[in-house]
Amino acid sequence: MNTALLVRTLGVLMAATALLFSAPGLTQGTPAAAKARYLEVSPVQPTEPGKTEVLEFFSYACSHCAVLEPMLEKWIKTVPSDVVVKRVPVAFNGSMKPLQQLFYSLEALDRLDLHGKVFNAIHEDKKRLFTKPDIVAWVAAQGVDRAKFESVYDSFGVVSKSGRADQLVGAYKVQGTPSMAVGGRFLTSPSEAGGYQETIDVTDILIKQLRTK
């Protein structure tokens, strides 16, 4: 009888412990909620003073980035005013350079309204925007002045920003896209966080952790 009672008691205790440490118990917005769902950046990277800086490492060629993009765009509108989100186009090799320069060219021309459309063109319309001529033709079809775009595309400013993006990829040890860096200290991604929305959720938790320090 005592043995049976002991077994039942242990069973109750184990069930309670499992409930306490289950996944729902780790989604309350505390730093512990993000533990094991991000990597710590070493060494810590410098960020914009007075701001909590978030970097999105992405590639237009990345189908996962295309899925995350509308979710990220919606989330960006909700972040506090002292949080700055910057996109960093990644070129893991020379063939990815044209798309990297495309982003910075659109930025220079104040035409980032086309940012989401690039993803749609590549992943939905199956446009092959992987060379400068194809990119120029597509951008011109969107109403952008062809000559102005071409001059910006190969400009010192765009080339310099592309080089800086490469440096950031190396400094943060980015292995894949999309990846989100927070405050120069943390790095998360769908593979680390467990999904697309989870990536944004973990990013949010890390932002709150840094803002309360």
C-alpha positions as CSV (number, residue, x, y, z in Angstrom):
1,M,0.0,0.0,0.0
2,N,2.8,2.4,1.0
3,T,4.6,1.5,-2.2
4,A,1.6,2.2,-4.4
5,L,1.1,5.6,-2.6
6,L,4.8,6.5,-3.2
7,V,4.5,5.6,-6.9
8,R,1.4,7.8,-7.3
9,T,3.1,10.7,-5.4
10,L,6.2,10.5,-7.6
11,G,4.0,10.5,-10.7
12,V,2.2,13.7,-9.6
13,L,5.5,15.4,-8.8
14,M,6.9,14.4,-12.2
15,A,3.9,15.7,-14.0
16,A,4.0,19.0,-12.1
17,T,7.7,19.4,-13.0
18,A,7.1,18.7,-16.6
19,L,4.3,21.3,-16.7
20,L,6.5,23.9,-15.0
21,F,9.3,23.6,-17.5
22,S,7.2,22.9,-20.6
23,A,7.5,25.1,-23.8
24,P,4.5,27.3,-22.9
25,G,6.2,28.1,-19.6
26,L,9.1,29.5,-21.6
27,T,7.1,32.0,-23.7
28,Q,6.4,34.7,-21.2
29,G,8.8,37.3,-22.6
30,T,11.6,36.7,-20.2
31,P,15.3,36.3,-21.2
32,A,15.0,32.6,-20.3
33,A,12.4,32.3,-23.0
34,A,15.0,32.8,-25.7
35,K,17.7,30.7,-24.1
36,A,19.0,28.0,-26.5
37,R,17.2,29.8,-29.3
38,Y,20.0,32.2,-30.1
39,L,23.7,32.4,-30.3
40,E,25.9,34.8,-28.4
41,V,28.1,36.9,-30.7
42,S,31.8,36.9,-29.8
43,P,33.4,39.3,-29.7
44,V,30.5,41.7,-29.1
45,Q,30.1,44.0,-32.1
46,P,29.8,47.8,-32.0
47,T,26.3,49.2,-32.7
48,E,24.6,52.6,-33.2
49,P,25.0,54.6,-29.9
50,G,21.9,55.3,-27.9
51,K,19.9,52.7,-29.9
52,T,19.1,49.0,-29.7
53,E,20.3,47.9,-33.1
54,V,18.8,45.0,-35.0
55,L,20.4,43.7,-38.2
56,E,18.5,41.5,-40.6
57,F,21.0,39.5,-42.7
58,F,19.1,38.5,-45.9
59,S,19.4,37.6,-49.5
60,Y,16.8,38.3,-52.2
61,A,17.7,34.8,-53.6
62,C,16.7,33.2,-50.2
63,S,13.2,31.6,-50.2
64,H,13.2,31.7,-46.4
65,C,13.9,35.4,-46.4
66,A,11.0,35.8,-48.8
67,V,8.7,34.1,-46.3
68,L,9.9,36.2,-43.4
69,E,9.8,39.5,-45.2
70,P,6.1,40.4,-44.9
71,M,6.2,39.3,-41.3
72,L,9.2,41.4,-40.6
73,E,7.8,44.4,-42.3
74,K,4.7,44.2,-40.1
75,W,6.8,43.8,-37.0
76,I,9.1,46.7,-37.7
77,K,6.1,49.0,-37.5
78,T,5.7,48.0,-33.8
79,V,9.2,48.4,-32.4
80,P,9.9,51.2,-29.9
81,S,11.5,54.4,-31.2
82,D,14.9,53.6,-29.7
83,V,15.1,50.3,-31.7
84,V,16.6,50.7,-35.2
85,V,16.3,47.8,-37.7
86,K,18.8,47.7,-40.5
87,R,18.8,45.3,-43.4
88,V,22.1,43.8,-44.5
89,P,22.1,42.0,-47.9
90,V,24.4,39.0,-47.8
91,A,26.7,37.8,-50.6
92,F,28.3,34.5,-49.7
93,N,29.9,34.4,-53.1
94,G,30.5,36.5,-56.2
95,S,27.3,35.4,-57.9
96,M,25.3,37.0,-55.1
97,K,26.9,40.4,-55.5
98,P,24.5,41.8,-58.0
99,L,21.5,41.4,-55.7
100,Q,23.5,42.9,-52.8
101,Q,24.2,46.0,-55.0
102,L,20.5,46.0,-56.0
103,F,19.4,46.6,-52.4
104,Y,21.9,49.4,-51.8
105,S,21.0,51.0,-55.1
106,L,17.3,51.0,-54.2
107,E,18.2,52.5,-50.9
108,A,20.4,55.2,-52.5
109,L,17.5,56.2,-54.8
110,D,15.0,56.1,-52.0
111,R,13.1,53.3,-53.7
112,L,12.9,50.7,-51.0
113,D,9.2,50.6,-51.7
114,L,10.4,48.0,-54.3
115,H,12.2,45.9,-51.7
116,G,9.3,43.4,-51.2
117,K,8.6,43.4,-54.9
118,V,12.1,42.0,-55.6
119,F,11.2,39.0,-53.5
120,N,7.9,38.6,-55.3
121,A,9.6,38.9,-58.7
122,I,12.2,36.2,-57.9
123,H,10.1,33.7,-55.9
124,E,6.6,34.2,-57.3
125,D,7.1,35.5,-60.8
126,K,10.3,33.3,-61.3
127,K,12.2,36.3,-62.7
128,R,16.0,35.6,-62.9
129,L,17.4,38.8,-61.4
130,F,20.9,37.5,-60.9
131,T,22.9,39.7,-63.3
132,K,23.2,43.4,-63.7
133,P,21.5,43.5,-67.2
134,D,18.5,41.5,-65.9
135,I,18.3,43.7,-62.7
136,V,18.5,46.9,-64.7
137,A,15.7,45.8,-67.1
138,W,13.4,44.8,-64.2
139,V,14.1,48.0,-62.2
140,A,13.4,50.1,-65.3
141,A,10.1,48.3,-65.8
142,Q,9.2,49.4,-62.3
143,G,9.4,53.0,-63.4
144,V,12.9,53.8,-62.2
145,D,15.1,55.9,-64.5
146,R,17.5,53.4,-66.2
147,A,20.5,55.7,-66.5
148,K,20.2,57.0,-63.0
149,F,20.0,53.5,-61.6
150,E,23.0,52.3,-63.6
151,S,25.1,55.2,-62.4
152,V,24.1,54.5,-58.7
153,Y,24.6,50.7,-59.1
154,D,28.3,51.0,-59.7
155,S,28.9,54.0,-57.6
156,F,31.5,54.3,-54.8
157,G,28.8,54.6,-52.2
158,V,27.0,51.3,-53.2
159,V,30.2,49.4,-53.6
160,S,31.5,50.6,-50.2
161,K,28.2,49.6,-48.5
162,S,28.4,46.2,-50.1
163,G,32.0,45.8,-48.8
164,R,30.8,46.9,-45.3
165,A,28.0,44.3,-45.5
166,D,30.6,41.6,-46.2
167,Q,32.5,42.7,-43.1
168,L,29.4,42.5,-41.0
169,V,28.7,39.0,-42.3
170,G,32.2,37.9,-41.2
171,A,32.1,39.7,-37.9
172,Y,28.8,38.2,-36.9
173,K,29.8,34.8,-38.3
174,V,26.6,34.5,-40.3
175,Q,26.2,31.0,-41.7
176,G,22.8,31.4,-43.4
177,T,19.9,33.7,-44.2
178,P,17.7,35.0,-42.8
179,S,19.5,35.8,-39.5
180,M,18.7,38.5,-37.0
181,A,21.4,40.2,-34.9
182,V,20.4,42.1,-31.7
183,G,22.4,44.7,-30.0
184,G,25.7,43.4,-31.4
185,R,25.4,40.5,-28.8
186,F,23.0,37.9,-30.1
187,L,22.2,36.1,-33.3
188,T,19.0,34.1,-34.1
189,S,17.4,32.6,-37.1
190,P,14.5,30.3,-38.0
191,S,16.8,27.2,-37.5
192,E,17.8,28.5,-34.0
193,A,14.4,29.9,-33.0
194,G,12.3,27.1,-34.4
195,G,10.4,29.0,-37.1
196,Y,9.8,32.3,-38.8
197,Q,7.4,33.9,-36.3
198,E,9.6,32.4,-33.6
199,T,12.6,34.3,-35.0
200,I,10.7,37.5,-34.5
201,D,9.5,36.5,-31.1
202,V,13.0,35.7,-29.9
203,T,14.3,38.9,-31.4
204,D,11.6,40.8,-29.4
205,I,12.7,39.0,-26.2
206,L,16.3,39.9,-26.7
207,I,15.4,43.5,-27.4
208,K,13.5,43.8,-24.2
209,Q,16.4,42.2,-22.3
210,L,18.9,44.7,-23.6
211,R,16.5,47.7,-23.1
212,T,16.0,46.9,-19.5
213,K,19.7,46.7,-18.6
